[in-house]
Amino acid sequence: MKRMGSALLCVMLLASLLLTGCSFSVDSRKEPETTAEKNFDIGITDQIQEIIDRGYLRVGCKTDVPGFGYYNRETGTYEGLEIDLAYYVAAKIFGLDYTEAKEHDIVRFTAVTVKDRFDVLEAGTVDCLIATVTITDEREEKYVFSDPYHVDSVGLMVLSEPGDERSISSKAITSITQLDGKIIGIPRNATTREAFIRYTEANDISVNPIFVEYNTYNALYDALKNEKIDAFAVDRSILEGYRDSSMTILPDRFARQPYGVCVPEEKKDLIDVANVVLEELEYRGIALE
């Protein structure tokens, strides 16, 4: 009887072990939870294939905006976040990474200014503009834009310590309210003047300045430095690139300025690529700097 009890106990223990083993075996075969990689592939349309067949992407860029589009004469290279974005877009088209895109020289840059950038685009000299082009309703009637890759606002830069009493800037300017009758330098063909007027009217600021257009930012900087104008008005990020120790950017800021990649209607497929690139950069936490 004791032997039978012992045998029964052994059987029960063996069954328990087998059941436990089976249970562990099933759990061990569970697939680990994974997060699927997001797809950032692009479609190779006829418009994109044309760029691939050519062997490089043609981009209109600024050469005088430090931090965005700037040509460094000492190194003979283009630099800035817009230059980087151009390489990222080209890399996506040609199936390369950013470093390979730069090494293989698959972007050809054409220098553009505020005055001529749309002429260059419409002439077909470039595939796209990545040149601090602000997205506006009026421009969207003629061109196609990507999602914004940078959002700025218009600002005003003045001399911190103006010259003598004969200077037009004899009194230091500390606010937009002091610009009545003053001379404001602005880029030619930019939206700065309209933005200034809308802002002052909306905020009941009674000023009536004189606006003078210049073809380049360098010319505007020189005009302020030499006291030919009282203020240099343009996007604040551009002003930051030109500000030196003798200049101050006023706290006033107005007119939201979203920058986008810009193409003509016949190259709109390139915008799909640009938007995929911007989405992927955000997804991977890569900041354009």
Stockholm file with secondary structure:
# STOCKHOLM 1.0

chainA/1-289         MKRMGSALLCVMLLASLLLTGCSFSVDSRKEPETTAEKNFDIGITDQIQEIIDRGYLRVGCKTDVPGFGYYNRETGTYEGLEIDLAYYVAAKIFGLDYTEAKEHDIVRFTAVTVKDRFDVLEAGTVDCLIATVTITDEREEKYVFSDPYHVDSVGLMVLSEPGDERSISSKAITSITQLDGKIIGIPRNATTREAFIRYTEANDISVNPIFVEYNTYNALYDALKNEKIDAFAVDRSILEGYRDSSMTILPDRFARQPYGVCVPEEKKDLIDVANVVLEELEYRGIALE
#=GR chainA/1-289 SS CHHHHHHHHHHHHHHHHHHHHHHHHHHHTCCCCCCCCCCCCCCCCHHHHHHHHHTSEEEEECSEETTTEEEETTTTEEESHHHHHHHHHHHHHHTCCHHHHHHTTCEEEEECCTTTHHHHHHTTSCSEECSSCBCCHHHHTTSEECSCSEEEEEEEEEESSCCCTTSTTCSCCCSGGGCTTCEEEEETTCSHHHHHHHHHHHTTCCCCCEEEEESSHHHHHHHHHTTSSSEEEEEHHHHHHHCCTTEEECSCCEEEEEECCEECGGGTHHHHHHHHHHHHHHHTTCCCC
#=GC SS_cons         CHHHHHHHHHHHHHHHHHHHHHHHHHHHTCCCCCCCCCCCCCCCCHHHHHHHHHTSEEEEECSEETTTEEEETTTTEEESHHHHHHHHHHHHHHTCCHHHHHHTTCEEEEECCTTTHHHHHHTTSCSEECSSCBCCHHHHTTSEECSCSEEEEEEEEEESSCCCTTSTTCSCCCSGGGCTTCEEEEETTCSHHHHHHHHHHHTTCCCCCEEEEESSHHHHHHHHHTTSSSEEEEEHHHHHHHCCTTEEECSCCEEEEEECCEECGGGTHHHHHHHHHHHHHHHTTCCCC
//
